[in-house]
Amino acid sequence: MQHDGAQPHPKELAQSGSLEELYGKLAEIPIGPGWNKPTPSLWDAPRKTLIPYRWRYAQGRGALEAAGRLINTELAERRNLILGNPAGDGYATTRTLITAYQMIMPGERARSHRHSPNALRLVLEAEPGCYTVVNGKRLEMAPGDVLLTPQWCWHGHGNESRVNGYWVDYLDVPLVQLLEPMFFDAHPDGFENDAPIHQVDPNIFRWTDTQARLAAAQRTPEAEYATQIALGDPALTTMALSMMKLAPGVRTTAHRTTAGNIYTVAQGSGTTFVDGESFDWRRGDVIAVPSWRTHSHQANDDAVLFRVSDEPAIEKLGFLRAETGLSHA
C-alpha cells in the first residue's frame, strides 16, 4: 500500500528554489520532468535495436541429436532450441516473434497444451507416422508442410515412425508477453488420444500444394525475380505467411518494411543481403530481418524461402510502412 506521509508536500514542490531541487523532490514520488528525459521518447525513423542474423540448421540439428540423448519429453514440455536475436534478451528472434528448432524422437509424444500465443511450424524432416494433433485432429507431417496451431487450440506432437522428426517453430510469444494477455493450459488427459487423421484441414498447408501453386503463379513487376504466394489471408491474426520462389542467379528488388520478417529456407541455397551484410543459406537455415532493414535475396538454384512476418499485427495498429525499389542492400 502506498503512503503519502514520506513524500513531498505540494507546497514543498511549489516552493522548489531550483530545477535540481525540484528534480530531487519529483524523484521521490516518482514523477519525471518530460523536458529532462535521459533519452528521447520520439525519433525520426525506426531505431535498429535488433540485428539481422542467420542460424544454421546443420548446427541446430546436431545439437538436437545430443538433446535427444540428454533430455526426454517427460522433462521438457518441448525439446527445442530457441533462436534468440544476439542483440536482444536471448529469447525473441525479432521484436514480436520467436523461432526455434524442434525435434521429436521415434516413439515419443509431446504433451498436449494450449496457450494464448499463436504458433506454427515448418516441417524439415519427417516420415509417415510423425504428426501433430490440433483440437482432436491428427495432421500427418511431411517435409515442407506448414502446420498451424492458432491461439487457444489444443496441440501435441507424436512420432510413430522409425526416424527423428525435425521442424522450425514460430510463435508470437514476445508480442503476447509485451501486451501481457498470456494464458496457458495443460491438457487434462496429457495427450489428445485416438485423434482421427485429417489429410485436408485449414490448419495445414501441404508442400505438394505449395509447389503446384508456385509453379502456376505468375511473377509481377512488384515481385521482380521472385514468385510469392500467401498461405492464408492471413494465416493467423498476428502473423502472415508466404512462400517465395526465387529465380536463380539474380537479386530480388531491395525493400524494407516496418514489419519484422523471418525467412526459412524451404528449398535450395543462396544469399540474403541486409543493410550491407550478406548471409549465405541452404535448406533449413533461418534468417532474421528486423523492422526497417533494407534487404534482398539471390538464389543459387531454384530456391524457395518461407516468410513469417508480424505484418498483420503491425497493419492493424496502423504502423505498417514499406518502401521498395531501393538500392540493393
NUZA-989896 format. One record per residue (C-alpha): residue number from 1; residue in one letter; z, y negated, x. Coordinates in steps of 0.001 Angstrom, whole numbers, plus 524288, in hexadecimal, padded with zeros to 5 digits. Example, Ala and Ser with C-alpha at 12.3 -4.5 7.8 and 13.67 -1.06 7.14 Angstrom:
BEGIN
(1,a,(81E78,81194,8300C))
(2,s,(81BE4,80424,83566))
This chain:
BEGIN
(1,m,(80000,80000,80000))
(2,q,(7FC79,7F27D,804EE))
(3,h,(80739,7E840,80646))
(4,d,(80457,7D9C8,8076A))
(5,g,(81197,7D5F2,80D1D))
(6,a,(80DA8,7D732,81B6C))
(7,q,(8008A,7D09E,8197F))
(8,p,(7FD7C,7C22E,81B3B))
(9,h,(800FF,7B978,80FAE))
(10,p,(7F593,7B1D7,809CF))
(11,k,(7FBF2,7A523,80E83))
(12,e,(7FC9F,7AA72,81C6B))
(13,l,(7EE35,7AD63,81BDF))
(14,a,(7EB18,79FF7,8164C))
(15,q,(7F2F3,79949,82114))
(16,s,(7EC5C,7A04D,82C85))
(17,g,(7EA9A,79643,83745))
(18,s,(7DF4E,79CE3,83E70))
(19,l,(7D4FC,7A70F,83C5A))
(20,e,(7DBFA,7B02E,845C3))
(21,e,(7E87B,7AEFA,83DC1))
(22,l,(7E0E1,7B165,8312B))
(23,y,(7DA10,7BD41,83720))
(24,g,(7E71C,7C2FD,83B04))
(25,k,(7ECC5,7C16E,82D75))
(26,l,(7E07E,7C6CB,826E2))
(27,a,(7E11A,7D2E4,82F84))
(28,e,(7EE2B,7D66A,82967))
(29,i,(7E8A6,7D71E,81B96))
(30,p,(7DDE1,7DB92,81FD0))
(31,i,(7D345,7D1D3,81C87))
(32,g,(7C845,7CEAC,825DD))
(33,p,(7C1F4,7C151,82790))
(34,g,(7B390,7C387,824A1))
(35,w,(7AF58,7B8DE,82DF1))
(36,n,(7B637,7BFA2,8394C))
(37,k,(7B166,7CDC1,837FC))
(38,p,(7B156,7D533,844E2))
(39,t,(7A3C3,7DA6C,8417D))
(40,p,(7999F,7D599,837BE))
(41,s,(798BC,7DC94,82AAC))
(42,l,(78A79,7D8E1,82878))
(43,w,(77EE9,7D9C0,831B5))
(44,d,(7704D,7D71E,83110))
(45,a,(76B85,7E540,83251))
(46,p,(77154,7F307,831F4))
(47,r,(779C1,7F611,83DBE))
(48,k,(775C8,80255,84502))
(49,t,(7830E,808AD,84648))
(50,l,(77EC4,816ED,84607))
(51,i,(77464,81C15,84F48))
(52,p,(76859,82492,84DBA))
(53,y,(76AC6,8323D,852DF))
(54,r,(764B8,83FCB,85385))
(55,w,(76C0D,84CBC,8528C))
(56,r,(765F3,8595C,85793))
(57,y,(765EE,864EC,84E47))
(58,a,(7659E,86E3A,859DE))
(59,q,(772AB,868E1,85E84))
(60,g,(7788E,8691F,850E3))
(61,r,(773DF,8770F,84ECC))
(62,g,(779E3,87B80,85B90))
(63,a,(786E2,87541,8581B))
(64,l,(7869B,87B83,84A9D))
(65,e,(78483,888DA,850B5))
(66,a,(7910F,886CD,8585A))
(67,a,(797EC,881CE,84C25))
(68,g,(793CB,88E52,8453E))
(69,r,(79C14,895F4,84EDC))
(70,l,(7A764,88C7A,84EBB))
(71,i,(7A948,8883B,84099))
(72,n,(7A6CD,88EDB,8338C))
(73,t,(7A542,889FB,825AA))
(74,e,(7B38E,88CEB,822D2))
(75,l,(7B7A1,882D4,82CE8))
(76,a,(7AD12,878C7,82A1E))
(77,e,(7A823,87409,81CF0))
(78,r,(79AE7,872E9,8239A))
(79,r,(796B7,876B2,83168))
(80,n,(78F93,86A44,834D9))
(81,l,(78D40,860C3,83FF7))
(82,i,(78DC2,85253,83C5E))
(83,l,(78350,84956,841FB))
(84,g,(78B75,83D13,8439E))
(85,n,(784EB,83094,8483A))
(86,p,(78951,82DF0,85650))
(87,a,(78BBA,81F93,85310))
(88,g,(793A9,8229A,846E4))
(89,d,(7A05C,8296F,843CD))
(90,g,(79B58,836E7,84797))
(91,y,(798FF,83AEB,83979))
(92,a,(78E16,8336B,8329E))
(93,t,(78008,83555,8372C))
(94,t,(77B88,82886,83126))
(95,r,(78434,81EC5,82A33))
(96,t,(78424,825F7,81D17))
(97,l,(77F89,833C6,82070))
(98,i,(78467,83F4C,8284B))
(99,t,(77C56,84A81,82DA6))
(100,a,(780CB,857AB,832FD))
(101,y,(77B4D,86485,837E4))
(102,q,(780F0,87027,83088))
(103,m,(7805E,87EDC,83249))
(104,i,(78459,88A91,829F9))
(105,m,(78504,89841,82F93))
(106,p,(780E1,8A515,8293F))
(107,g,(78AB0,8A9D9,81F40))
(108,e,(79177,89CB1,81E0B))
(109,r,(793D6,89446,81226))
(110,a,(797B0,8860E,81361))
(111,r,(7A12B,882C0,80873))
(112,s,(79C79,87B13,7FCAC))
(113,h,(7A145,86D3F,7FA9B))
(114,r,(79CE8,86061,7F4A7))
(115,h,(79E88,85226,7F873))
(116,s,(79A8A,84482,7F497))
(117,p,(79141,842B9,8003B))
(118,n,(7832A,8471C,7FEA6))
(119,a,(77E36,85165,8081D))
(120,l,(771C9,85888,80BC0))
(121,r,(76CB2,86166,81679))
(122,l,(75FF5,86435,81D9E))
(123,v,(75EE1,872A9,82115))
(124,l,(75ACA,8754C,82F1E))
(125,e,(75C8F,88403,8303E))
(126,a,(75F3C,88DE1,82574))
(127,e,(75AC4,89B3C,82109))
(128,p,(75AF4,8A0D3,81335))
(129,g,(76909,8A254,80EE3))
(130,c,(76DA5,8952C,81425))
(131,y,(77090,88C41,808B9))
(132,t,(777FD,88105,8028E))
(133,v,(77E65,881B8,7F520))
(134,v,(77DD8,874E0,7ED89))
(135,n,(7851F,8745F,7E08D))
(136,g,(783EB,88306,7DE7F))
(137,k,(77598,8842F,7E2C0))
(138,r,(771EF,88B8D,7EF14))
(139,l,(76758,88486,7F6DF))
(140,e,(7614D,88CAC,801B6))
(141,m,(75F0B,8858F,80E8C))
(142,a,(75286,885BF,8167A))
(143,p,(74F09,87D86,82275))
(144,g,(74A79,86FF3,81E84))
(145,d,(750EF,87067,81125))
(146,v,(7592C,864BF,80CDB))
(147,l,(764E1,867D5,80427))
(148,l,(76CB8,85DC5,7FC96))
(149,t,(77B07,85E23,7F8DB))
(150,p,(77C94,851AB,7F0D3))
(151,q,(789FA,84B8B,7EF58))
(152,w,(79416,853D7,7E853))
(153,c,(78B97,8601F,7E828))
(154,w,(7925E,86CB7,7EC23))
(155,h,(78BCF,8725D,7F831))
(156,g,(78E0D,87D0B,8022B))
(157,h,(785CE,884B7,80BD3))
(158,g,(783BD,8931D,80E9E))
(159,n,(77C1D,89B82,8181D))
(160,e,(7787C,8A97C,814B7))
(161,s,(76DCA,8AA3E,81F08))
(162,r,(76EFF,8AFDB,82CBA))
(163,v,(76D71,8A316,83446))
(164,n,(7744E,895F3,834D1))
(165,g,(76FEB,88B20,82BBD))
(166,y,(76EC5,87D3C,83104))
(167,w,(76C87,8703F,82A36))
(168,v,(76EE9,8619C,82B03))
(169,d,(77878,85B47,8217E))
(170,y,(7777F,84D3C,81CA0))
(171,l,(78239,84691,814B3))
(172,d,(785A0,838CA,8103B))
(173,v,(793F0,83AE1,813E1))
(174,p,(79501,82E62,81C2E))
(175,l,(79088,8265A,8107B))
(176,v,(79A3A,82CF4,80769))
(177,q,(7A511,82B2B,81175))
(178,l,(7A200,81CAE,81232))
(179,l,(7A1D0,81AE4,80370))
(180,e,(7AD6C,8245A,80207))
(181,p,(7A9FE,82C90,7F5DF))
(182,m,(7ABF3,8393C,7FD78))
(183,f,(7AF69,8458D,7F5D0))
(184,f,(7AF11,853DD,7FA07))
(185,d,(7B1B4,860BF,7F315))
(186,a,(7B21A,86EAC,7F827))
(187,h,(7AC1F,87892,7EED1))
(188,p,(7B6E5,88000,7E78F))
(189,d,(7B031,88D0F,7EA5E))
(190,g,(7AD94,889F2,7F899))
(191,f,(79F0D,88CB3,7F6C9))
(192,e,(7955A,88C82,7EB7C))
(193,n,(79321,89B24,7EA25))
(194,d,(78811,8A24E,7E32A))
(195,a,(77F51,89659,7E30D))
(196,p,(77181,89964,7DE23))
(197,i,(76643,8964B,7E752))
(198,h,(75DF3,88A7D,7E381))
(199,q,(750FE,88968,7EAA4))
(200,v,(74DDF,87C5D,7E424))
(201,d,(7587D,87236,7E24A))
(202,p,(759B1,8634B,7E2B5))
(203,n,(76307,864C8,7EE36))
(204,i,(75946,86B19,7F77A))
(205,f,(74C9B,86667,7FD9F))
(206,r,(7453A,871FE,8033A))
(207,w,(73E66,87091,81058))
(208,t,(73270,8776D,80AD3))
(209,d,(73173,86D0C,80037))
(210,t,(733A0,8622B,80A1D))
(211,q,(7288A,86740,812B0))
(212,a,(71F57,867EF,80706))
(213,r,(722D6,85A13,802C3))
(214,l,(720F6,854B5,81080))
(215,a,(713C3,85B60,81198))
(216,a,(70F64,85568,804AD))
(217,a,(714F7,847C8,8070C))
(218,q,(70C5F,83C9B,80BA2))
(219,r,(70FF5,83335,81661))
(220,t,(710FA,82502,81245))
(221,p,(70F80,8189A,81A61))
(222,e,(71E12,81652,818E0))
(223,a,(720D6,823B1,81EE0))
(224,e,(7176F,8227E,82A40))
(225,y,(715DE,82F3F,831C5))
(226,a,(71FCB,83621,8290B))
(227,t,(72082,83CB0,81BD8))
(228,q,(72D92,83B5F,81503))
(229,i,(73226,841EE,8087A))
(230,a,(73EDD,83F99,8015E))
(231,l,(74810,84A9E,7FDBD))
(232,g,(74DDD,8460A,7F0E0))
(233,d,(74D43,83872,7EB47))
(234,p,(756B0,836F7,7F1FE))
(235,a,(75CC8,84451,7F45B))
(236,l,(76ABD,83F0B,7F40E))
(237,t,(770F8,83271,7EF44))
(238,t,(773F7,82DBC,7FCFD))
(239,m,(769B6,834A0,8054A))
(240,a,(75AE9,834D6,80560))
(241,l,(753CF,84072,80B6B))
(242,s,(745E4,841AB,8102B))
(243,m,(73D3E,84A09,818BB))
(244,m,(73403,8432D,82210))
(245,k,(7284A,849F9,8282C))
(246,l,(7239D,84337,8348B))
(247,a,(715E1,842EE,839F9))
(248,p,(715EE,847FF,847FC))
(249,g,(7149A,83E91,8533E))
(250,v,(71609,8316B,84C5A))
(251,r,(721BA,828CA,8498E))
(252,t,(7259C,82532,83BCE))
(253,t,(726C5,81728,83793))
(254,a,(73376,8116A,83CA7))
(255,h,(73CED,80CD1,83238))
(256,r,(74B2D,809D4,82FC8))
(257,t,(753DC,80A0E,823DB))
(258,t,(761C2,806C3,8202A))
(259,a,(7634E,814F9,81BFF))
(260,g,(76874,81EC2,825CD))
(261,n,(75F77,82A3E,828E6))
(262,i,(7619B,837D5,82E46))
(263,y,(75597,83F85,83283))
(264,t,(755EA,84E2F,834B3))
(265,v,(74A7E,855A4,83A6B))
(266,a,(745FA,85FB0,83084))
(267,q,(739F3,86369,83860))
(268,g,(7337D,8603C,84558))
(269,s,(736E6,85715,85068))
(270,g,(73539,848D6,85400))
(271,t,(73C44,83C27,856F1))
(272,t,(7433E,831A8,84F08))
(273,f,(743A0,823D5,85477))
(274,v,(74F16,81B23,8508B))
(275,d,(750E4,80D38,85585))
(276,g,(74A5E,8104B,86274))
(277,e,(750F1,81D8A,86473))
(278,s,(749C8,82A72,86335))
(279,f,(74F62,83750,85E48))
(280,d,(74724,84383,85FDA))
(281,w,(74999,84E28,855EA))
(282,r,(74663,85BE8,8518A))
(283,r,(749B6,8643C,845C1))
(284,g,(757C7,862EE,84104))
(285,d,(75AEC,856AC,848D3))
(286,v,(7615A,84B5C,8417C))
(287,i,(75E8F,83CE9,84401))
(288,a,(7673C,8321C,83E9A))
(289,v,(760C1,824E6,83C18))
(290,p,(76B30,81B57,83745))
(291,s,(76883,80F8A,82EC2))
(292,w,(75EAD,80531,83314))
(293,r,(75964,80CB6,83EBD))
(294,t,(74ACD,80B7B,84137))
(295,h,(7455E,81934,842B2))
(296,s,(7391C,82186,842A0))
(297,h,(73568,82FAB,84521))
(298,q,(72AFE,836F5,84CC5))
(299,a,(7287B,84587,84B69))
(300,n,(72356,84EC4,855B6))
(301,d,(71E15,85806,84B53))
(302,d,(71E7C,859D3,83C8F))
(303,a,(72CA1,85580,83B73))
(304,v,(734CA,85369,82F3E))
(305,l,(740EF,84AD0,82EEA))
(306,f,(74B2F,84BD9,82443))
(307,r,(75092,83E51,82118))
(308,v,(75DE6,83C0C,81AD2))
(309,s,(76124,82DEF,81790))
(310,d,(76BC2,82654,8107D))
(311,e,(760EC,81E08,80A83))
(312,p,(764A2,82083,7FC29))
(313,a,(77275,81B74,7FE66))
(314,i,(76DCD,80FB6,8063B))
(315,e,(76384,80C8E,7FBEC))
(316,k,(76D0B,80D8B,7F08A))
(317,l,(775E6,803D1,7F760))
(318,g,(76A94,7FA68,7F951))
(319,f,(76B0C,7FB3C,8082C))
(320,l,(75E32,8023D,80AC8))
(321,r,(754B4,7FB07,8139A))
(322,a,(7499C,800CA,81B8B))
(323,e,(73F62,7FBE2,82513))
(324,t,(7335F,80368,82952))
(325,g,(727A6,8011A,831FB))
(326,l,(7308B,7FCEC,83D2B))
(327,s,(72D39,7FE1C,84B85))
(328,h,(7300F,80BEB,84FE1))
(329,a,(73E41,80F10,8527F))
